[in-house]
Amino acid sequence: MKLINIINNFSAEGDAPRFYLKADTALLRNNDAFYIPEGMGKVVASPSMVLRVSRLAKCIGERFALRCIDAVMGGVCFTAKERLEALRSEGLPWDEAVGFDHSSALSLDVLDCETMSEDVRFLINGEERAKFSIGDMRFANDKLVSALSEAMTLRIGDLIYLGSPVEVEVKAGDNYCLMIGEHTVLNFDIK
C-alpha cells in the first residue's frame, strides 16, 4: 500500500500535481493518540480528504479515473517543519521529515464517493480551524488520479491524501476532530 500525498492542490506551484510517498508505517489508525516525536523540532498538522484506490490503474484516462476510487476518508498529515526546511535547503529527500512512523492519521470511517462534494471541517479543541471542499482544490479528482496513474501504477488500497490549505502547529494536550459533511471521521488527542 502506498500513501500518496499531493502537495500543490491548494497552491499555484507547478502545472501538474506534485506529490511524495510515505510507507504504510506512517499510518496512525483507530483514532489513536499522536505522540509528538522527540528531537524533531516544530511539528505541524495538515487536515486532508483521502481517496482510497479500488482498482489497479496504469495510464488511465481522466474519463475513467474516478472508477478507480471507491471511498472517501479523512486524514491528518504531520510534518517536522524545521527538519523539512533543512532537508530542502540541502537538496535531500524529505522522508525523515514527512514519513516518520504515525505521521499520517487515517479515519476509521469509510464514506461513499458522494460525500466528496461535502465540506471538510477541521476542529482543534472544538474550535473550527479550517473549512474546505473539493471545489477549493486546484486539481479535479479525475485529473489527479489520471496524472498519478501516468507516474506509477495505482494499486488496490493505495491512499491519496489530497492536501490541505492550512497547517497548524501541533501542541500536546490538543484534541483534533475532522468532519466530512455531518460525519465525524477523526477524533484523537495529541500527546
C-alpha positions as CSV (number, residue, x, y, z in Angstrom):
1,M,0.0,0.0,0.0
2,K,1.2,3.5,-0.9
3,L,0.4,6.7,0.8
4,I,0.4,9.4,-1.8
5,N,0.5,13.0,-0.6
6,I,-0.4,15.8,-3.0
7,I,1.5,19.0,-2.1
8,N,0.2,21.6,-4.6
9,N,-3.6,21.1,-4.6
10,F,-4.0,24.4,-2.8
11,S,-1.2,26.4,-4.3
12,A,-0.2,27.6,-7.7
13,E,3.1,25.6,-7.7
14,G,3.6,23.6,-10.9
15,D,1.3,22.8,-13.8
16,A,0.6,19.2,-12.8
17,P,0.0,17.5,-9.4
18,R,3.2,17.2,-7.3
19,F,3.4,14.5,-4.7
20,Y,5.6,12.5,-2.3
21,L,5.1,8.9,-1.0
22,K,5.1,7.5,2.5
23,A,5.5,4.0,3.7
24,D,2.5,2.3,5.3
25,T,4.2,2.5,8.7
26,A,3.3,6.2,8.6
27,L,-0.3,5.3,9.2
28,L,-1.9,6.3,12.5
29,R,-5.2,4.4,12.8
30,N,-8.1,3.8,15.2
31,N,-8.2,7.3,16.5
32,D,-5.0,6.5,18.4
33,A,-3.2,9.5,20.0
34,F,-0.4,11.1,18.1
35,Y,2.7,11.4,20.1
36,I,4.9,14.3,19.1
37,P,8.3,12.8,18.2
38,E,11.2,14.0,20.4
39,G,14.0,15.8,18.7
40,M,12.1,16.6,15.5
41,G,11.6,20.3,16.3
42,K,8.4,22.1,15.3
43,V,5.7,19.7,14.0
44,V,2.7,20.9,12.0
45,A,-0.5,19.2,11.1
46,S,-2.5,19.5,7.9
47,P,-6.0,18.1,7.6
48,S,-6.9,16.3,4.3
49,M,-9.6,14.4,2.5
50,V,-8.3,11.0,1.5
51,L,-9.3,8.9,-1.6
52,R,-9.0,5.1,-1.5
53,V,-8.0,3.3,-4.7
54,S,-10.2,0.3,-5.5
55,R,-8.7,-0.9,-8.8
56,L,-5.4,-1.4,-10.5
57,A,-4.8,1.7,-12.6
58,K,-1.9,2.4,-15.0
59,C,-2.2,5.3,-17.6
60,I,-5.9,5.6,-17.0
61,G,-7.8,8.3,-18.9
62,E,-9.5,11.1,-17.0
63,R,-13.0,9.9,-18.0
64,F,-12.4,6.5,-16.3
65,A,-10.2,7.7,-13.4
66,L,-13.0,8.0,-10.8
67,R,-14.0,4.4,-11.4
68,C,-10.7,3.6,-9.6
69,I,-11.9,5.3,-6.3
70,D,-14.4,3.5,-4.0
71,A,-14.2,5.6,-0.8
72,V,-13.5,8.9,0.8
73,M,-11.8,9.1,4.2
74,G,-10.4,11.8,6.4
75,G,-6.7,12.3,7.3
76,V,-4.2,14.5,9.0
77,C,-0.6,14.6,7.9
78,F,2.1,15.6,10.4
79,T,5.4,17.2,9.2
80,A,8.5,18.1,11.1
81,K,8.7,21.6,9.6
82,E,12.2,22.7,10.6
83,R,13.7,19.4,9.5
84,L,11.8,19.6,6.2
85,E,13.3,23.1,5.5
86,A,16.8,21.9,6.3
87,L,16.4,18.9,4.0
88,R,15.0,21.0,1.2
89,S,17.9,23.5,1.5
90,E,20.4,20.7,1.2
91,G,18.5,19.1,-1.7
92,L,18.0,15.9,0.3
93,P,14.9,13.6,0.2
94,W,12.1,14.6,2.6
95,D,11.4,11.1,4.1
96,E,12.8,11.9,7.5
97,A,10.6,15.0,7.9
98,V,7.3,13.7,6.4
99,G,7.4,9.9,6.5
100,F,8.2,9.1,10.1
101,D,6.0,6.4,11.9
102,H,2.4,7.5,12.6
103,S,2.8,10.8,10.6
104,S,-0.5,10.2,8.7
105,A,-3.7,9.8,10.7
106,L,-6.4,8.0,8.8
107,S,-10.1,7.8,9.7
108,L,-11.8,4.6,10.7
109,D,-14.9,5.6,8.8
110,V,-15.1,5.0,5.1
111,L,-17.6,7.2,3.3
112,D,-19.1,6.6,-0.2
113,C,-17.8,8.8,-3.0
114,E,-20.9,11.0,-3.0
115,T,-19.5,12.6,0.2
116,M,-16.6,14.1,-1.9
117,S,-18.7,17.1,-2.6
118,E,-19.3,17.9,1.1
119,D,-17.2,20.3,3.2
120,V,-14.3,19.2,5.3
121,R,-14.1,20.8,8.7
122,F,-11.0,20.6,11.0
123,L,-11.5,21.4,14.7
124,I,-9.0,21.8,17.4
125,N,-10.4,21.6,21.0
126,G,-13.9,22.1,19.5
127,E,-12.9,25.3,17.6
128,E,-13.1,25.3,13.8
129,R,-9.6,26.0,12.4
130,A,-10.2,25.1,8.7
131,K,-13.1,24.5,6.3
132,F,-12.6,23.5,2.7
133,S,-14.1,21.3,-0.1
134,I,-13.2,19.6,-3.3
135,G,-14.2,22.8,-5.1
136,D,-11.4,24.6,-3.4
137,M,-8.8,22.2,-4.7
138,R,-6.7,23.0,-7.8
139,F,-6.9,19.6,-9.5
140,A,-10.2,17.8,-10.1
141,N,-10.0,14.3,-8.7
142,D,-10.3,12.7,-12.2
143,K,-7.4,14.7,-13.5
144,L,-5.4,13.9,-10.3
145,V,-6.0,10.1,-10.4
146,S,-5.2,10.1,-14.1
147,A,-1.9,12.0,-13.6
148,L,-0.8,9.8,-10.7
149,S,-1.5,6.7,-12.8
150,E,0.8,8.1,-15.5
151,A,3.6,8.3,-13.0
152,M,3.1,5.0,-11.2
153,T,0.7,2.0,-11.1
154,L,-2.0,2.6,-8.5
155,R,-3.0,-0.5,-6.6
156,I,-6.0,-1.6,-4.6
157,G,-5.8,0.0,-1.1
158,D,-3.5,2.9,-2.1
159,L,-4.4,6.1,-0.3
160,I,-4.3,9.6,-1.9
161,Y,-4.1,12.4,0.6
162,L,-5.5,15.4,-1.3
163,G,-3.6,18.1,0.5
164,S,-4.6,20.9,2.8
165,P,-5.0,24.7,2.6
166,V,-3.7,25.1,6.2
167,E,-1.1,23.8,8.6
168,V,-1.2,24.3,12.3
169,E,1.5,23.8,14.9
170,V,1.0,20.6,16.9
171,K,0.7,21.1,20.7
172,A,0.4,18.4,23.4
173,G,-3.0,18.3,25.0
174,D,-5.0,19.3,21.9
175,N,-7.8,17.3,20.5
176,Y,-8.2,17.0,16.8
177,C,-11.6,16.4,15.1
178,L,-12.1,16.1,11.3
179,M,-15.6,16.1,9.8
180,I,-16.7,15.5,6.3
181,G,-20.2,16.9,6.0
182,E,-22.0,15.8,9.1
183,H,-19.8,12.7,9.6
184,T,-17.1,12.9,12.3
185,V,-14.4,10.8,10.8
186,L,-11.4,11.5,13.1
187,N,-11.3,12.4,16.7
188,F,-8.0,11.9,18.5
189,D,-5.6,13.5,21.0
190,I,-2.1,14.9,20.7
191,K,0.4,13.8,23.4
